[in-house]
Amino acid sequence: MPRIQFNMRIEQDIKQGLDDAAKSQNRTTANLIEWLLKQYIEQVAKRGTSRAPAEVELDFATPDELHTAITHRRPAIADTLKYLEDKS
């Protein structure tokens, strides 16, 4: 596998935290960073596939269900909707 070299500035407290974490796991700092990057890339890859299911079923709420949800969660929106209904 080809090696990639990153040159970046890291704040001293972050660098110290990485050094401490690496020592506690008997790793080098470079090895720890490589492992963290791999974990991050795997998580991003998993998120990308979970968002695109083969089949998607949409379940739409009835107007009564919407009204109940809005009334319980957003009283100001419910008042506005009632005002608009009364006005029309």
Steps between C-alpha positions, in 0.01 A plus 500: 500500500645841407581732786350848507663775697289776650655825607272694728518720803352354814441691820733393778221375730355283222845366417558418867162327519584289195840413646343397831232291329759332280722414798206357696422269205866410434486666159695769327323830445515446123347154539221640720419776251497247215260280698274798582489602133409145396220492758370835377507390135313179586232697686457740208472207260234335718300823520506535122351154439238518773341807342418333170272202563385297202132558574348782696146497632352836582234516767313829489320636802132584482397863550370411849834340593685806375270730694552295819878498456513872432272579794713300743837612370453850370213695659595819311472319167166351604370847590615634164332214313176553692514872422550427129216244500265745671601777262423299186 
